[in-house]
């Protein structure tokens, strides 16, 4: 039982005792009914509720006189007074499908005997979205839980007036803060304090204040923007504290300087995501009551394995971001007294070196083992099979070698999740006849050696939700059972193999959310897509037919890459239904006709149609895509002028329009594109002067305008080019420039490629060209240049 559960049990027993107090009067045979005044107060509260999707207040009716029978209301059997209000939304945090919506009515102030108030995880707020201050007037309250509510503003110090309070949870609001928590010292009976995500950045003496609440059992100050945990105490009062959560703060100090290492009563300590550095103090070894210890840092912390040797009650150890450690030394320390107790061992991203020792098989109580993102080498020992309770193992992002065979997996009867991703020299060798003893839900083997045949044992994984076999060397056809077995999977990652086969015709009945099949040999047409699909990659395959039929069938699709296939015909108008697209790549196909006139594409960041046979003008719906970064319409048959709204795309970084039939002048609005780095207008029919707008593109690195009919002022190289100091690649070839090459041609410190051929330049090559220290390609051919090469 964790500290929170223990405290709630204690509180429940206390309330039950209160309700059962004997009096001199005879005990009534039936519970008393609620008072009319309190019934009216509850009805007034209901009137402030504008949304009740789960129908939790349907029993609150004026015709139902006894409000003690209403859902969520508990009364005293003796007096009928409302003592408890339980309206918690049981779903984690706020869920609009079940949460109450509205304002917290001040009518609750009439519930003078209220002891327990729980409105957590609902969309309920006080005036102006703030904490309802009237709650401070309910002096009999023992329990307040407003966690997970979208409250803002200052935590009212008047809460200190509720001197009987034992449980206070204001966690996970959206903008609550406090500059002084001295009021906590007025609540001597406080056992539970949850202020997670309440901004306490201006509270410097918080350790001293909380130490005065000597009855505290649980203290949650995670995500409070606290900046210091340095405080010296001659004697700590928090001798009853069992759970301390200081994760996700801004501590930037040596570990040894923190005040909490002498809290030997702690059973739970969470220090994740801070910037605590240096070596753990020896006093960590004295915290023998610890059952849960979590610490993630930034690689500047060191733990001596022997400090863990005597922590014999540990059930969960989660260490990440340590500077370095040897796996054998670490497991030897834990082996001293934890082989039968520790259940979850997370040791990810700690620069752990060495080979996984055979002793790992002694931790028979483990249900989770995470050694990911380390520097482990060598083979996985067969003794891993002794972990019969293991449900999740993660050895990804290491340098493991050797083979994983059925002997490694034979005893893992509880296994639900295995992650071996990116161990490039690790082979998965399991025979065709092998029957796995487990039913996986998550299987990640990406960038391991799994092929060349498709693993037949996967046909028994009927519960799979996530399968990752990216780049595993499979050169085989999808087995006939594949799409049936994985019809309930939400994520299939199979890119970069040589898998052949086709998509099933019944995809619209599948549960897929992510499907990645890129760089394989998938053939056939694209069927109607699954309704929950949000990510689709089938690029570099052999798909044929049209992009889609009458409907795509995936209204939430955000990422679609069908590039480099054999897809033909026009793009259907149903593509306009995909209003959530932020990435669309249909490049390198055989598409033709005009792009449909869509309305409502607001989220597009990448739009690639290059290397098709599309025609018409530049799609006008793009002018509404203010988030667009990458636009590539090259190698098509688009014609007409470059529209002036091209300058209304503030975030665009790359515009590639080469090899089309575009004509006319370049609109001056292009100077608005201050983030533009790559502009390719080559091989079109643009003409006229290259106006001074080029000098107003401060981020430009690649400028390709070759094979047009451009000229500069009086036909010369435009002088405003010298303002483009980030330029790396400039191609003015096959245009109508003439005159001498200017001396400032050497003023481009980053230029690597300079292409000026097939113009009418004359005169000598300026000596300043020798200043182009990074130049790797220079082409001045087919001009009228004379003299010597500098």
JOQUIWO-V759175 format. One line per field, one symbol per residue. phi: phi as a letter, one per 20 degrees, with the letter a starting at -180 (. if undefined). A space follows every 10 residues. Layout:
BEGIN
phi: ???
END
This chain:
BEGIN
phi: .fgffffffg fffffffffd gfcfeffffc ffeffgffff fffffffeee bbfemfdfee cffefeffef fndccffedn ffdccdcfef fglecffcff cqdeffffff efefdcccdf mdedceglme ffffgfeefe fdcccdfmdf ecnfffffgf fefefdcccd fmfdaebbdb dggffedfef dccdcgmefd fededgffff ffefegdccd cfmemfdbce adcfbeeefe fdccddfldd fcafgfefee feefefdbcc cflcdecnef fffgfeefeg dcccbccdnd dccegffefd eedfdccccb nffaadffff fffffgbdfd dfdccdcelc lfdndfffff feefefdccc dflccfcmee fffgffefef dbccdflccf cncddfffdf eefefdbccd glcgdedddc ffefdfeccf dccccgmddd eeeffffffe efefdccccg ldmfcbegff egfffdfdfd bcdcflcced pcfffdgfee egdccccglc cfdndeefef fefcbcccfl ccfcmefaef bfncfegdcc cdflcdfcnf effffffefe fdbccdflcc fbnefgeeco fddgdccdcf lccfcneggf fffeefefdc ccdflccfcn effffgeedf dfdbcccflc dfbneeffff ffefefdccc dflccfbnef ffgffedfef dccccflccf bdflnegfff ffeefefdbc cdflccfbnf fffffeedfd fdccdcflcc fcneffffff eefdfcbccd flcdecndfg
END
